[in-house]
Amino acid sequence: MILYEKPFRLELLGRTLVKDGEEWPFVTREVSDLKEVMMEPHNAGPEGIAYYMFRGLHQWENLRYDISVIESRFYGDEYSKTLGHYHIPSKAGPAYPEVYQVLKGKASFVLQRKHRDETVDCMMVEADEKDVVLIPPNYGHVSYNKGDGPLILANVVANFDPQYEEYMQNHGPAFFCTRFGYKQNTYYIIKKYEKLTPRQINKRYGLMFGDLLEMFYNRPEKFEFLEHPEKLPVFP
């Protein structure tokens, strides 16, 4: 499957990603790595690779472009997903944001923000091919594969170590995405939640996107807000 011909050729051959003829290194997470954050860990199903992460396909200063491939399967009634993580605070204070694009498949992003009283606000964003989704500052997030085949995601993010502890301690995100809809995780107290489209969440922060790789390759300065959240056009 050819993902891009330019600015460089990206081709996915099975689960091998090739950039301009070079096989790109990757890391994986196994199904067993996710059991602590599943809605039904006893129904996880057979062991295997849950998803692949190809990091640093293109870099500019402290920002990088990655691709992830999430397998299509269910863990009981829950869709296949990533582990989930928060971002560390930036130098200005707010935690680093991130931007995703669906290259192939159908995704659901479950976003959550903690309050000092331990309650959380949540946003659920469903995205189709070519949709671009901002993960705002201070929000943790999980990516779900809601399609029949592998979900291929691209992202641009600053270099930092993700924070997984909150998701591990609470056995997953605040809402699980299941074949029957979203189901609340009872380890959380939900203050409010809303369902947004990619366009709505991007507009809330004053952003519009074209193709993520094309923008990041040709106009990387447009992504300075990923390292400096205070530079977002709108900060609600």
C-alpha positions in Angstrom: 0.0 0.0 0.0 1.6 3.3 -1.1 0.8 6.0 1.4 2.8 8.8 -0.2 4.9 9.4 -3.4 6.2 12.7 -2.2 7.8 14.5 -0.4 9.2 11.0 0.0 7.9 7.6 -0.9 6.1 5.8 2.0 4.9 2.3 1.4 3.4 -0.2 3.8 4.2 -3.8 2.9 2.3 -6.0 5.3 3.5 -4.5 8.6 6.8 -3.2 7.2 7.0 0.5 6.5 9.5 1.5 3.7 10.7 5.1 3.3 12.4 5.7 0.0 13.4 2.1 -0.3 14.6 1.8 3.4 12.8 -0.4 5.9 12.0 1.9 8.9 12.5 0.6 12.4 9.5 0.2 14.7 8.4 -0.7 18.2 5.3 -2.7 19.1 2.8 -3.3 21.9 1.5 -6.7 22.5 -2.1 -7.6 23.5 -0.8 -8.6 27.0 0.7 -5.0 27.4 -2.9 -3.6 27.2 -4.7 -6.0 29.6 -4.4 -3.5 32.5 -6.3 -0.9 30.5 -9.0 -3.1 28.9 -12.7 -3.0 29.8 -12.7 -6.8 29.7 -9.2 -8.1 30.2 -10.5 -11.7 30.7 -11.8 -11.5 27.1 -8.7 -10.1 25.5 -8.5 -13.0 23.1 -5.3 -14.5 21.5 -1.9 -13.0 22.2 -0.2 -11.0 19.4 0.9 -7.6 18.3 -1.7 -4.9 19.1 -0.1 -2.1 17.2 3.1 -0.9 15.5 4.8 2.5 16.0 7.2 4.0 13.3 8.8 7.1 14.8 10.7 10.0 13.4 10.0 9.5 9.7 10.5 13.2 9.3 11.9 15.7 11.9 12.1 19.5 12.3 13.8 20.9 15.3 12.2 19.1 18.3 9.1 17.9 16.4 8.7 14.6 14.6 6.3 12.8 12.2 5.3 9.3 13.2 3.0 6.6 11.8 1.1 3.9 13.8 -0.7 0.9 12.6 -3.4 -0.5 14.9 -4.7 -4.0 14.2 -8.5 -4.6 13.7 -9.9 -6.8 16.4 -12.0 -6.8 19.6 -11.1 -7.2 23.2 -14.4 -8.6 24.3 -16.8 -5.9 23.2 -14.1 -3.2 23.1 -12.5 -2.0 19.9 -8.8 -2.4 19.4 -6.9 0.5 20.8 -3.7 2.1 22.0 -2.7 2.1 25.7 -3.4 5.8 26.3 -1.2 8.5 27.8 -0.9 12.0 29.0 1.8 14.6 27.9 4.2 16.3 30.2 4.0 20.1 30.9 5.7 22.4 28.4 8.0 25.2 29.5 5.1 27.6 29.4 3.0 25.3 31.7 0.3 23.6 29.6 1.0 20.0 28.6 2.2 19.5 25.0 -0.6 19.1 22.3 -0.4 16.7 19.4 -1.9 16.4 15.9 -3.2 13.2 14.3 -4.4 12.3 10.8 -6.2 9.2 9.7 -4.4 7.8 6.7 -6.5 4.7 6.4 -9.5 3.4 8.3 -11.9 4.8 10.8 -10.8 6.0 14.3 -12.2 7.2 17.5 -10.1 9.4 19.8 -11.1 9.5 23.5 -9.7 12.5 25.1 -9.7 13.4 28.8 -8.5 16.2 31.0 -8.0 16.0 34.8 -9.2 18.6 37.3 -7.7 19.2 40.7 -10.6 17.6 42.4 -9.8 14.3 40.4 -12.9 14.7 38.1 -12.3 14.6 34.3 -13.7 16.2 31.3 -14.0 14.0 28.1 -14.3 14.5 24.4 -14.9 11.8 21.9 -13.9 12.5 18.3 -14.7 10.1 15.5 -12.5 10.5 12.4 -12.5 9.1 8.9 -9.7 8.9 6.3 -7.9 12.2 5.7 -9.4 13.8 8.8 -6.9 15.7 11.0 -7.6 15.9 14.8 -5.9 18.2 17.4 -5.2 16.7 20.8 -5.4 19.9 22.8 -3.0 20.8 25.6 -3.5 19.0 28.9 -5.6 16.2 27.4 -4.7 12.5 27.6 -5.8 10.4 24.8 -6.5 6.9 23.5 -6.9 5.9 19.8 -9.5 3.3 18.8 -9.7 1.3 15.6 -13.4 1.2 14.6 -12.8 -0.1 11.1 -12.7 -3.6 9.5 -9.0 -3.4 8.6 -5.9 -1.9 10.1 -6.0 1.7 11.2 -3.1 3.8 9.9 -2.5 7.0 11.8 0.0 9.7 11.3 0.9 12.2 14.1 3.2 15.2 14.7 4.4 15.7 18.2 7.3 17.2 20.2 9.9 14.8 21.6 9.0 13.9 25.2 8.3 10.8 27.3 4.5 9.9 27.4 3.0 9.5 30.8 1.0 6.2 31.1 0.5 5.9 34.9 -3.0 7.5 35.0 -4.3 5.0 32.5 -2.7 2.0 34.2 -4.0 3.1 37.7 -7.6 3.6 36.4 -7.6 0.5 34.2 -8.1 2.4 31.0 -9.6 5.7 29.7 -12.6 7.4 31.2 -14.8 6.0 28.4 -14.3 2.7 26.6 -15.3 2.6 22.9 -17.3 -0.6 22.3 -19.4 -2.2 19.5 -22.4 -0.9 21.5 -21.2 2.7 21.9 -19.2 4.4 24.6 -19.2 2.9 28.1 -18.0 4.8 31.2 -15.1 3.5 33.2 -16.3 3.5 36.8 -12.9 4.3 38.1 -13.5 7.9 37.0 -15.8 10.6 38.1 -16.9 12.4 34.9 -17.6 16.1 35.2 -18.7 16.6 31.6 -18.3 15.0 28.2 -19.1 15.9 24.6 -18.9 14.4 21.2 -17.1 16.5 18.6 -16.2 16.3 14.9 -12.6 16.8 13.9 -13.5 20.2 12.4 -15.2 21.3 15.6 -12.3 20.5 17.9 -9.8 22.1 15.5 -11.9 25.2 15.1 -12.2 25.5 18.9 -8.5 26.2 19.0 -8.4 28.3 15.9 -6.8 25.7 13.6 -7.3 24.4 10.1 -5.3 21.6 8.5 -4.6 20.1 5.1 -2.6 17.0 4.6 -0.4 16.6 7.7 2.8 15.4 6.1 2.6 18.0 3.3 2.1 20.8 5.8 4.8 19.5 8.2 7.3 19.0 5.4 6.8 22.3 3.6 5.7 24.6 6.4 7.0 23.2 9.7 6.8 26.5 11.4 3.0 26.2 11.4 3.5 23.5 14.1 5.5 25.6 16.6 2.4 25.4 18.9 3.2 21.7 19.5 6.3 22.8 21.4 4.9 26.1 22.5 1.2 25.7 23.3 0.9 29.4 24.2 1.2 30.1 20.5 -2.1 28.4 19.7 -4.4 30.9 17.9 -7.1 30.3 20.5 -6.7 28.9 23.9 -10.2 28.4 25.5 
